[in-house]
Amino acid sequence: MVWAGIMINGRTRQHVVANGTMTGQRYIDEVLLPHVRLFRGAVGDKFVFMDENATCHRTLAVQDILDSEGIQRLVWIARCPDLNPIENVWDALGRQVAGRNYPPTNKNTLIRALTEEWD
């Protein structure tokens, strides 16, 4: 899994989860606290966090962290198509990686390619 945040004039660093399953607690520890908190600080009070309806995003612990950090979450309608603009970023990133002279052939080269293309 790869996580990143975007806004009109910037983006976060990319975070790659190379092993294991993304649980709610892991999402808090590896994404929300180190990345989203800083991103919110850079944007300011008008920051609205847009995530998806993935199970790890919807735990009570995640909501508690968002509430305690004063982070407002964009509410998605149940069963709506994924309209998150980052999906366009993932598509472009995937095309860049796939179009390389030497496309990745294993997990390590995929992670390296994703990081190089993102940076």
C-alpha positions in Angstrom: 0.0 0.0 0.0 1.1 3.5 -0.8 -0.2 6.6 1.0 0.3 10.3 0.1 -1.5 13.5 0.5 -2.1 16.3 -2.1 -3.3 19.8 -2.1 -3.4 22.7 -4.6 0.2 23.8 -4.1 1.9 20.8 -2.5 2.0 17.2 -1.4 3.2 15.1 1.4 6.0 12.6 1.3 5.0 9.2 0.1 4.6 6.5 2.7 5.0 2.9 1.5 3.6 0.0 3.6 5.8 -2.8 2.3 4.7 -5.7 4.6 1.6 -6.7 6.5 -1.9 -5.5 6.7 -3.0 -1.9 7.2 -5.0 -1.9 10.4 -6.6 1.1 12.1 -3.8 1.3 14.7 -1.1 1.0 12.0 -2.9 3.7 10.0 -2.8 6.0 13.0 0.9 5.3 13.8 2.3 5.3 10.3 0.0 7.8 8.5 -2.2 10.0 10.6 0.3 11.0 13.3 3.5 11.5 11.3 2.0 12.8 8.0 -1.6 14.1 8.4 -0.9 16.1 11.6 2.0 17.9 9.8 0.0 18.4 6.6 -2.8 19.9 8.7 -0.4 22.3 10.4 0.9 23.4 7.0 -2.6 24.1 5.6 -4.1 25.6 8.7 -7.6 25.7 10.1 -9.4 25.3 6.8 -7.9 21.9 6.3 -10.4 19.1 5.5 -9.1 15.6 5.4 -10.3 13.4 2.6 -9.7 9.7 2.9 -11.6 6.7 1.6 -14.1 4.2 3.1 -11.4 1.6 3.7 -12.0 -0.3 6.9 -8.7 0.9 8.5 -9.8 4.5 7.9 -13.1 4.0 9.7 -12.2 2.7 13.1 -13.3 4.5 16.3 -9.6 4.9 17.2 -9.0 6.7 13.9 -12.0 9.0 14.5 -10.8 9.7 18.1 -7.4 10.8 16.8 -8.9 13.0 14.1 -11.2 14.6 16.7 -8.4 15.1 19.2 -6.2 16.7 16.6 -9.1 19.0 15.4 -9.0 17.4 11.9 -12.2 17.7 10.0 -13.0 14.7 7.8 -14.9 15.0 4.5 -17.9 12.8 4.8 -18.4 10.3 1.9 -21.8 9.0 1.0 -22.1 5.3 1.5 -21.5 3.2 -1.6 -20.6 6.2 -3.7 -18.0 6.0 -6.5 -14.5 6.9 -5.3 -14.3 10.6 -6.3 -11.1 11.3 -4.4 -8.8 13.3 -6.7 -5.7 11.4 -5.5 -7.0 8.5 -7.6 -5.8 10.5 -10.7 -2.4 10.9 -9.0 -2.2 7.2 -8.5 -3.1 6.6 -12.1 -0.4 9.0 -13.3 2.2 7.5 -11.0 1.3 4.0 -12.1 1.7 5.0 -15.7 5.1 6.6 -15.0 6.3 3.4 -13.3 5.0 1.1 -16.0 6.6 3.2 -18.7 10.1 3.0 -17.3 12.8 1.5 -19.5 13.2 -1.2 -16.9 9.8 -1.8 -15.2 9.9 -3.2 -11.7 10.1 -7.0 -11.4 9.8 -7.4 -7.7 8.6 -5.6 -4.6 11.9 -3.9 -3.8 12.3 -2.5 -7.4 8.6 -1.4 -7.3 9.1 0.5 -4.1 12.2 2.2 -5.5 10.4 3.1 -8.7 7.4 4.5 -6.9 9.7 6.6 -4.7 11.8 7.9 -7.6 8.8 8.8 -9.6 7.1 10.5 -6.7 10.2 12.5 -5.7 
